[in-house]
Amino acid sequence: MPAALKFTGEDKDLTLDELAAFVDAARKAAVPGDNPIRAHVSTSGKIKAVEIALAQDDD
């Protein structure tokens, strides 16, 4: 996988504001809009971290 942009929740779980900042950073980095987002979730289903490849992700 090429270089990636990764955000984690400051207080363990990602908040809506943190997710919005992730999307904004990905847009500013010109990440292709069809790249899949990978998420790490807790056992309760809360998002702990999100990651997206900076270039075309063919995985």
PEKA-V586012 format. One record per run of one state. SS is the DSSP state (helix for helix, strand for strand, loop for the rest). FROM is the first residue (numbers start at 1). TO is the last residue. If there is no record, write none. Layout:
BEGIN
SS_FROM_TO / SS_FROM_TO
END
This chain:
BEGIN
loop_1_3 / strand_4_9 / loop_10_11 / strand_12_12 / loop_13_15 / helix_16_28 / loop_29_37 / strand_38_41 / loop_42_46 / strand_47_53 / loop_54_59
END
